[in-house]
Amino acid sequence: MALNFMATFRNRHFHSFLGNLVTAFFNVLSFALLVRVLSIPDFGEWVLFIATYNILDQIRTGLLQSGIIKFYAGVEMPTAKKVIGAAWYISLILTLSYVVLGALVYFVAYEKFNDTWHFFLQWIGIVTLLSLPWNFATWVLQAEHRFDNIVKIRLVQNGSFLVFLGVLYLAHALTIQSVLYAFAASMALASIYSLLAKWTGVRSLAFKTKEHGMELFRFGRLVVGSMVSSSLISYSDNLVIRTMMNPAAVAIYSIPQKFMEVIEIILRSFVATAQPTLSAAANRKDYAAVARAFCRYTGTVSILIIPFILGLIILTKPLIIILADKAYLGATDVVRIFLFSAILWPIDRFIGVTLDMINKPAVNLYKNILKLVLNVACDLLFVYFFNDIRSVAFSSLLNVVFAAAFGYYFIKKYLKVSIREICVYGWQECITLINKLRNKHYAAE
């Protein structure tokens, strides 16, 4: 009976959650170390660099991850090799273009950047190349539902980065340049580990076909547009703050993003496991099942995150001091605005995933482009009149409200869903989860 209880912790939902938890845990520790050692302006520059890297990485992820899940999972081995080979071919071309792009920006716009960004531009393409094998491995493993191995990869990458930072700190050599070296080394280590474990499927490159490459590209181009435009919302916040205010304000604004990791852990975990479920139902043309899955996941996550949101709102100030320092208490109101907006994150995120899986990625793309335009316009307007980072946070709140309303309007055109069903299915699923945990607990006793 104890084995039944332990089985609760050996399923794909728990492993998906654990993978995100590992990432968030080590990221918070790394963040807490850097925010205390680097000066506020230097930390602001590092935040902007990481945001730039994430944009490039998400272009690559958006173009290929969903396509691999859709076209690789459950197919015959010869077809699977062709899909993975084509995906490797596309990812290599894209990643090498990052290397070239970084070099071009460095030489063409040299005078537009300071010395720190001269250094960053030399490394941005190299870092994306070093991260490719382990990133690719996680896409393949997700398609195979092997979330336990994804946990191992993330443990190696995030854990090694923290260890490298710790060594640099003890050696009194922690600078913005050495932080980047540590970051690149952690990427390389995770990629070597993934290659040695034979999780990347890189040998399938020999089986690539033009047909499968075009299939992946056609599917992924709209998905990547949605992901990038969505990511650019946060990036545009940082860029407007740095341009119209100062790098120190960027550092302050980065604090809420770490708070939101708690919500993101739950949300990303359920999205990762929901995507194959929604895709399978859509491929069967069973849109009633798609609607039920959408309502169940959206409602469940919306209910689950409410206690976390309330707890974080109550404990905002002490948590900021623990995470960073009293110097960052100016982020208190910004954090609470973000937490309030997070109530609508599940419905926005699952609408996007569901639209992609029912082959309506264009609608999701239009939604995110409109969000980006609205966000930039509001950022510029609010900062111009108020010159306060709280106004940027309020702009993000308006964006989430718009996205949820826009997405809900369109999802109802394709699926029979309602707010009432989201609440009912979500509550029923939460009760089911609680009962399962109780029964397993009693069985273990």
N, C-alpha and C positions, 0 to 999 in steps of 0.2 A: 504493500500500500504506500509505503514511503516512496517507492519508485514512481507511482502515479503522481505523487506530489511534485517530485523532481521533474517529471515530464512537462510540467507547466513552464519550466525554465529551459526546456530544450526544444522549443518550437520556433518557427521562423519569425513570429511577431516579437518574441522576447529577444532573439538574436539581433533583429533589426533595431530594436530599442537599445540594446546593449552597445551596438556599434556606434550609434549616435551619442550615447551617453559617454563612451570612451573618448570620442572626438571632443565633445563639449568639456569634459573634465580636464583633459590635458590642455585644451585651448584656454580655459579659464586660468589655469595655473601659469601658463606661459604669458598670458595677458597680464596677470597680476604682477609677475616678475618684471616684465618690460615697462609697465606703467610706473613702476617705482624707481627703476634704474635710469631709463632714458628721460631726457628733458621733455617737457610738454610739447615744444615745437617739433623735436625729433620724433616723438611718439606719434604726433599728428601726421608726419610725413610717412612713417611706417604704415599707419592705418590706410593712408591713401594708396601706398604701393600694394598692400595686400588686396585692397578693393580692385585695383587695376588687374592684378594677377587673377583674381576670382572671375572678373569679367571674361578674360581670355579663356580660362578653364571652363567656364559655363557655356561659352560658345561651342567648344569641343564636346562637352557633355551633352548639351541639348541636341547637337547634330547627330549623335551616335547612340547615346544610352537608351532612349526609348525605342529606337529602331532595332537595336540588338535584342531588347526584350520582346518586341513584337515579332521579329522575323527569325530569331534563333531558338527561342524556347519551344520545345516539343516537336521539332522537325527532325528528319532523318540526318544521320551524321554527314553524308556528303554535302547536303544543303547547308548544314550548320557550319561546316568548314568554309564554304563559299561566302557565307554571311560574315563570319569573323574575319576572313581574309580581306574582303572588301572594306570592312570597317577599319582594319589596321591600315590599309592603303590610304583611305581618306584621312585618318587621324595623323598619319605621318606627314602627308602633304600640308595639312592645316598647321601642324606644330612647327614644321620647318619654315612655314610662311611667317610665323610669329618671330622666329629668330631673325629673319630678313627684315621684317617690319621694325623690330627694335633697333636694328643697326641703322636703318634708313632714318628713323625719327631722331636718333642720336646725332647723325651727321647733318641732316637737313635743318633740324630745328635746335641745334646746339645752344644757340644764344638765348633761346626761350626758357631754358631750364637752369636751375642752380646746380652746384656740385653734387649734392646728394642724388638728384635725379639723373645726372650724367652717369653716376655709378649704377643706379637702378636700371636704366635703359640698357646698359651693357649686359645685365643679368636676366631681364624679364623673359626673353626667349629661351635662354638656357634652362631656367627653372621650369618652364612649361615642358621642355623636352625631357628633363629628368623625372618629371611627375607622370609622364605618359604611361609607362608600363603598369604602375600600380593603379592608376585610375582606370585603365582598360580592364585590368583584372577584376576590379569591383563591379564593372558593368556586366561582364560575363558571369561572375558569381551570382549577381542579383538575378539574372535571367534563369540561372540554374537553382535558385532558392537556397544557395549555400551561404547564408548570412553569417554563419559561424566563422567562416574563413575571412569574410570582410572585416569582422571584429579584429582578427589577428593582424591584418594589413594596417588598419587604422591605429592599432596599438603600437606597431613598429614605427609608423610615420610620426604620429603625434607624440608618442613617448620618447623617441630619440631626439626630437626637436627640443623637448623640455630638458632632457639630460644634457644636450649640447649647450643650452642656455645656462644651465646650472654650472657646468664646468667653466664657461666663459665668465660667469659672475664671480666664482671663487678665485679665478685667475685675474680678476679686475680688468678684464679685456672685453667687457660687454659694451659695444658701440653699435651704431645703426648699421655699419658695414659688416661687423662680425655676426650680427643677428641674421643678415641675409645669407652669409656663408653657412650658418647653422641650419637655416631653413632649406637651402639647396641640398645640404648633406643629408638631411632627414628624408627629402624626396628621393634622393639617389638610393638610400638604404632600403626604403620601402619598395622601390622598383626592383632592386636586386633580389630582395626576398621573394617578391611575386614571380619573378622570372625563374628562380631556383625551384620554387614550388610548382612551377608549370601551370599557373592559373591564368596566364595572359593570352594563351592561344596564338602566340606570335608566329608559330610555324605554319599556321593556316594562311599566312600571307601568300604562299605559293598557289593557293586555290582560289584566289580572288577572281571575280568576273565583273565585267562592265555592267551586266544586267543587275546584279545584286548591289553594286555600287550606286547605280542610279536609283534603285528602289530605296536604299537607305537615305540617299541625299534628298529625294523628293519628299519622303516622310519627315526627315529631320529638319529641313530648312525652315518650316513654319514653327516647329517646336523650338528651335534655337532662337528664332525671332521673339517668341514669347518669353523665353528664359532670359535672354539678354536685355530686352526692354524692361522686364521686371527687375533684373539686377541693377540696371542703370538708374532706377529710382533711388536706391540707397546711395549709389555712386554720385548721382547728381546732387544729392543733399550735401555730401562731403565736399564736392567741388565748388558748389555755391558758397558754402560756409568758408572754405579756405580762400576763395577769390574775393568775396565781399566782406569777410571778417578777418580771420587769421588762422594759422595752423593749430594754435592752442585751442581754439573753439572746436576744431575737428576732433582733437583728443577728448574734449569734454563730451562731444556728441557720440563718441564711440562707446561710452559707458552703457547707454541703453541697449546697444546691440548685443552686449554680453548678457544682460539681463534676459533678453528675449531668447537666448539660447535654451533656456528652460522650456519655453513653449515650443521652440523649434525641434527639440529632441522628440517630444511627443508627436508633433505634427509630421516630421520627416519619417519617423518610424512607421506610422500608419499609412502614409502615402506610399512608401516603398513596398509594403505588402498589399495595398489596395490596387496598385497599378496592374499587376498580372490578373487579379480577380476581375476588374473592370474590363480589361482587354479580352479575356476569355469569353465573358458574357457577350461583349460586343461582336466578337468574331462569330459567335453562334447566332447572331441577330436576335438575341433574347434581351430586348430593351427593357422589359419589365424587371429582369434580374439586375440590369445595369442601374435602373432607378432605385431598386431596393438597396443595392450595395452603396450607391451614392448617399442615400438618406442615412443608412446605418453608420457608415464611416464618418460622415459630416456631423451627425448628431452625437455620436459617441465621443469624438474628439472635442467637440464644443463643450460637452458636459465635463469631461475629464480635466480640461485646462482651467475651468473657473476657479477651483480651490487654489491652484498655483498662482493665478493672477491676483486673487485677493491677498494671499500670503505675501507675495512680492510687493504689492502696493503698501501693505502695512509695514513691512520691514525694509523699505527702500533705502532709508538713510544708513542704518547700520550695515546693510549689505554693500553699499557703495564704499564705506570706510574699509570694510574687510577686503573687497575686491580691488580697490585702488587706494585712495587716501582722502583725507578731509578736503584737500584742495579740489577734489572732483565733486563735492556736494552740490555744486551749481547745476549738476545734471539731474537733480532730484525730480523736478517738475517734468523734464523731458522723459525720464524713465516712466513716470506715471501716465503720461499721455500715450506713450507707446503701449503700455500694458492695457490701457483701456481699449485701444484700437485692436489689440490681439483677440478680443472676443469674436471678431468677424474674420479672423485669419482662416479658420477651418473651412468655412463655406466658400471663401475666395479660392483657397488652394484646391479643394476637391472639385470645384466647378471647372477649374483649369485642367486638372488631370482627366476628368471625365470627358470634357470636350475633345481632348486629344485622343482618347481611347475610342470614341465613337466617330473618329475621322472628321472632326470639326475643328482642327487646330487653327484654322484661319480666324474663327470667332475669338478664340483665346488670344491670338496675336493682336487683333484689333483692340481688344480690351486692354491689354498691357501697353500698347502704344498710346492709347488715350490716357491711361494712368500716368505714363511717363510725361506726356505733354502737359497734363494738368499739374503734375508735381513740380516740374521745372518752372512753369508759369507762376504757381503759388509761392514757390521758394523765392524766386526773384522779387516778386511783389511784396511778400511779407518781410523779407530781410531788408528790402529797400526802405520800407516804412517803419519797421520796428527794431531792426538791427539786433535781433534776439534769437538764439537758437531754439527757444520754445516755439517760436512761430514756424520754424522748419518742421518741428515735430507735429504741430497742428496741421500743417500741410499734408503730412503723411497720414494723419487720421482721416482727413477728407478724402484722400485717395482710396483708403480701404473701404470706406462707406460707398463711394462711387463704384468701386470694382465689384463689391458684393451685390449691389443693386443691379448693375449692368449685367453681370454674369448670371444672376438668378432669372432675369427677364429672358435671356436667351436659352438657358438650360431648360426652361419650361416649354420652349418651342419644340424641343426634341425628346424630352422625357416627361412622364407624368409624375412630377414631384411637387411637394408643397412644404411650407415651413412646418405645418402640423405633423406631416409624416417624418420630417427630419427629427423633430422633437420626440415623437413616439418611438420610432425605430432606435434612436440614440439612447433613450431611457431604457428600453427593453434590453438592448445590448449591454448596457452598464449593469443592469440587474442580473443578467445572465453571467457576466464576468464575475460579479461578486459572489453569486451562488456557487460557481465552479470553484473559486478559491476557497470558499467555506467548506464545500464537500471534500475537496482534496486535503484541506487541513484536518478535518475530522477523520478522514481515512488514514492519514499519516499517524494520527494519535492511536 
